[in-house]
Amino acid sequence: GEPHEVKDHSLENFLKQVEETKAHIGPYLNLYQVHSATFESGILADTKVHQALHRCRVENGWKIGLSVSGPNQDELIREALKIHVVDEEGEEEKTQQQTATPQKISLFDSVQCTYNILEQRPAQALMEARAAGMDVIIKEGLANGRALRHPTLLEVSRTMMGDSDDNDCCSPDQVALAAILAQPFRPRVLSGAVTAEQLRSNLGALCFSDASEENENGKSAILSGGVEERLTSSVKGKEMLQQVTEGC
């Protein structure tokens, strides 16, 4: 059959789409993301597109990101990390320093990647991306619902519900999302909810995986302070999340 989408990452298409984006949602945008970057589409090797993306960042104040999919996400992320562009900011300063070597900076500010308890292969590449200063956004955190049927996840959810004073905080979707939030690459996790009820349930992951705060070392304060106290002493939330990650 015909492919469900055609990836056109050419310079011509980018210049067309960026004008459409500015016209429709420009004032509200802070991240412009290349959708489904692949080796085959050529986006990772096209230096003209790279410089155009950076120019877009400078002119509009947008961050530049990319999303990846498929079995080679880790390879795509590492290739994206290698891409640098000539910094075009500060024309006056460059004019004053004509003989200076042009400064190169990373092209991508963020990466969006599929990661869940059933797909953990990109973890190390995401750690490298975070270490390089990239924001990490996770999609398909519930594996299109497949994660919710995994025996280990269901067992941990039941255990947490039995040992917690708050049974509304340990449903399978919350445990699955909390296991992602607990990862050291400190991700933002897209919900994927299609109803208000699903969204409310997904947000419950924050009850026992407080990944929004950082400790004095700059690392996620997972289950710190009063959060862990919400679970009885017989069940440690962090250990349960680790069990989910390692058991799937």
C-alpha positions, -999 to +999 in steps of 0.1 A: +000+000+000+009+037-001+028+051+028+006+068+055+027+099+053+053+115+030+083+131+047+095+161+028+124+177+048+137+197+018+148+233+022+120+245-002+093+227+019+107+241+052+107+277+039+071+273+028+060+257+061+077+281+084+059+310+067+026+292+072+035+286+108+043+322+114+011+333+098-012+310+118+004+305+152+037+325+152+030+346+183+021+316+204+050+293+194+082+286+213+093+253+198+095+245+161+100+208+157+111+187+127+085+158+125+098+122+123+134+129+113+149+098+096+182+090+078+163+084+046+146+119+046+180+135+044+173+161+072+203+150+093+228+156+065+214+187+047+235+216+059+214+242+040+183+231+060+204+231+092+214+267+087+178+277+077+165+261+109+190+281+130+182+313+111+145+306+120+155+302+156+174+335+156+147+355+138+117+342+156+130+333+191+118+297+187+137+267+200+144+240+174+137+204+180+131+171+162+110+140+168+122+104+161+105+071+158+112+035+150+138+009+161+168+032+155+158+062+176+190+060+196+211+063+164+190+092+151+194+110+184+232+106+184+234+118+149+214+149+157+237+156+186+266+159+161+249+186+141+263+221+147+257+254+129+274+287+126+259+311+151+244+340+132+235+361+162+254+393+169+261+406+134+278+437+148+301+417+170+310+395+140+318+425+119+342+437+146+359+404+147+362+395+110+393+373+116+377+353+144+368+317+138+330+314+134+313+301+165+294+269+161+265+258+183+242+228+185+213+229+161+187+211+182+174+223+215+151+194+221+142+158+211+109+140+212+112+103+214+091+072+220+099+057+254+079+035+277+082+004+298+081-017+267+105+005+247+136+014+268+163+011+242+167+049+237+175+055+274+212+059+271+209+082+240+184+103+259+209+106+288+235+119+263+210+143+249+201+157+283+238+159+292+243+180+260+216+204+272+187+192+251+152+191+265+137+156+264+101+151+254+085+116+256+057+104+234+037+071+235+044+067+272+016+041+274+027+023+242-008+030+227-023+012+257-002-020+255+018-010+286-014-011+306-018-048+301+018-058+311+017-082+341+046-066+360+029-032+357-004-045+369+013-063+398+031-032+410-001-011+406-020-036+428+008-036+454+009+002+455-029+004+459-028-021+487-001-003+506-011+033+499-036+055+517-045+070+484-058+044+459-065+070+433-027+076+429-016+041+418-036+031+387-017+013+359-015+044+337-001+065+366+025+039+374+036+036+338+040+074+334+057+078+367+082+052+357+091+074+328+092+106+349+116+089+373+142+084+346+175+104+351+171+121+317+144+142+333+118+141+306+086+160+298+060+133+292+031+138+267-002+124+281-019+113+249-052+114+267-083+119+245-108+125+274-109+147+305-111+115+326-080+100+311-061+133+315-071+136+352-059+100+357-026+106+339-019+136+360-020+114+390+014+101+381+028+133+397+014+121+431+044+098+436+069+108+410+078+144+417+101+149+387+094+186+385+117+196+414+155+194+414+177+187+443+209+207+451+229+186+426+205+194+398+191+159+396+154+150+398+141+148+433+121+116+426+098+107+455+115+131+478+103+145+511+065+142+518+058+124+485+073+092+496+055+095+530+022+089+511+032+053+508+036+030+538+070+020+550+066-015+536+065-002+500+089+023+486+076+041+455+110+044+440+117+007+443+083-001+428+090+021+398+124+005+393+107-029+394+084-018+366+113-006+345+134-037+350+106-061+348+091-051+314 
